[in-house]
Amino acid sequence: MMYDWNWEFWPTELIRIGMIALIVMAIWAVYRLVTQHKPARAEYEEQAQQILDQRLARGEIGDAEYIRLRDLIGKSHHQNVTLIDQPGA
């Protein structure tokens, strides 16, 4: 007994499977882009503030420069930092 295989069926199904795979990959890519962890602005500001505090502690910058840079960062809530006039700064 001879079976009549419809060979036109396979190319159509392969195209459908390919399209479904493409759609799934596109949805996955959008999902990854949306859910990817991006540091919030607050995290960047906190890191910048830590670097600024370290530079002040090492004496690389003076009080006036510290205040100017702190205000640029937008972190003026660090009022607990005591600024002391440094000789020669």
VOPAGU-2260 file (C-alpha; in pm, 1 decimal, decimal comma):
REM VOPAGU-2260
SITE   aa  ch    i         X         Y         Z
SITE  MET   A    0       0,0       0,0       0,0
SITE  MET   A    1     135,9     335,7     -95,8
SITE  TYR   A    2      87,0     639,0     124,3
SITE  ASP   A    3      28,6     970,2     -42,2
SITE  TRP   A    4     245,1    1219,4     146,0
SITE  ASN   A    5     154,6    1578,6      89,1
SITE  TRP   A    6     497,8    1738,4      45,3
SITE  GLU   A    7     348,9    2087,0      29,4
SITE  PHE   A    8     258,0    2049,1     396,1
SITE  TRP   A    9     616,4    2058,0     530,8
SITE  PRO   A   10     737,9    2393,1     393,1
SITE  THR   A   11     424,7    2562,8     520,5
SITE  GLU   A   12     463,1    2408,5     864,5
SITE  LEU   A   13     833,2    2500,2     878,5
SITE  ILE   A   14     745,4    2860,5     802,3
SITE  ARG   A   15     481,4    2857,4    1076,0
SITE  ILE   A   16     724,0    2706,6    1327,4
SITE  GLY   A   17     987,0    2961,4    1226,6
SITE  MET   A   18     744,5    3250,6    1271,7
SITE  ILE   A   19     635,0    3121,9    1611,0
SITE  ALA   A   20     999,8    3086,2    1714,9
SITE  LEU   A   21    1073,3    3440,5    1593,3
SITE  ILE   A   22     777,7    3582,4    1786,2
SITE  VAL   A   23     879,5    3395,0    2101,1
SITE  MET   A   24    1238,5    3524,1    2072,0
SITE  ALA   A   25    1113,3    3880,5    2018,8
SITE  ILE   A   26     890,7    3859,2    2326,6
SITE  TRP   A   27    1179,5    3714,7    2527,1
SITE  ALA   A   28    1414,1    3993,7    2410,3
SITE  VAL   A   29    1166,0    4263,7    2507,0
SITE  TYR   A   30    1111,7    4095,7    2843,5
SITE  ARG   A   31    1489,1    4085,1    2909,4
SITE  LEU   A   32    1530,0    4450,5    2816,9
SITE  VAL   A   33    1242,3    4560,5    3037,2
SITE  THR   A   34    1331,4    4350,8    3340,3
SITE  GLN   A   35    1707,1    4398,6    3320,3
SITE  HIS   A   36    1835,3    4557,9    3639,1
SITE  LYS   A   37    1934,4    4915,4    3581,7
SITE  PRO   A   38    2085,0    5103,9    3871,9
SITE  ALA   A   39    1852,7    5375,4    3987,8
SITE  ARG   A   40    1964,4    5735,3    3990,7
SITE  ALA   A   41    1978,7    5716,9    4368,6
SITE  GLU   A   42    2241,1    5440,7    4347,7
SITE  TYR   A   43    2457,1    5652,7    4118,3
SITE  GLU   A   44    2417,8    5951,1    4346,9
SITE  GLU   A   45    2511,1    5739,4    4649,3
SITE  GLN   A   46    2825,8    5612,0    4477,2
SITE  ALA   A   47    2919,5    5964,6    4374,4
SITE  GLN   A   48    2862,5    6086,4    4729,6
SITE  GLN   A   49    3086,6    5810,8    4869,0
SITE  ILE   A   50    3365,3    5902,0    4627,5
SITE  LEU   A   51    3325,9    6268,2    4717,0
SITE  ASP   A   52    3340,7    6188,0    5089,5
SITE  GLN   A   53    3657,0    5983,0    5034,3
SITE  ARG   A   54    3822,6    6263,9    4838,3
SITE  LEU   A   55    3742,1    6508,0    5119,4
SITE  ALA   A   56    3875,6    6267,1    5381,0
SITE  ARG   A   57    4202,6    6223,3    5186,7
SITE  GLY   A   58    4239,5    6599,2    5153,4
SITE  GLU   A   59    4219,5    6596,4    4773,5
SITE  ILE   A   60    3951,5    6866,0    4776,7
SITE  GLY   A   61    3871,9    7149,0    5011,3
SITE  ASP   A   62    3551,6    7241,0    5188,0
SITE  ALA   A   63    3428,2    7482,5    4921,3
SITE  GLU   A   64    3489,2    7231,2    4641,4
SITE  TYR   A   65    3319,2    6958,2    4847,2
SITE  ILE   A   66    3009,3    7171,3    4899,2
SITE  ARG   A   67    2998,0    7272,1    4531,4
SITE  LEU   A   68    3027,0    6913,1    4411,3
SITE  ARG   A   69    2781,4    6784,8    4672,1
SITE  ASP   A   70    2525,6    7036,1    4550,9
SITE  LEU   A   71    2585,5    6928,1    4191,0
SITE  ILE   A   72    2522,4    6567,1    4286,9
SITE  GLY   A   73    2201,1    6670,3    4456,3
SITE  LYS   A   74    2282,4    6517,1    4789,7
SITE  SER   A   75    2257,1    6806,6    5029,3
SITE  HIS   A   76    2102,9    6580,9    5294,8
SITE  HIS   A   77    2449,6    6491,3    5429,8
SITE  GLN   A   78    2440,6    6768,4    5686,4
SITE  ASN   A   79    2614,2    6548,3    5942,9
SITE  VAL   A   80    2951,4    6594,8    5767,5
SITE  THR   A   81    3152,4    6847,2    5965,7
SITE  LEU   A   82    3362,9    7065,6    5746,3
SITE  ILE   A   83    3681,0    7201,8    5898,3
SITE  ASP   A   84    3895,8    7463,8    5733,6
SITE  GLN   A   85    4211,8    7295,4    5622,5
SITE  PRO   A   86    4528,7    7499,0    5629,0
SITE  GLY   A   87    4659,9    7548,9    5277,2
SITE  ALA   A   88    4337,7    7432,3    5112,9
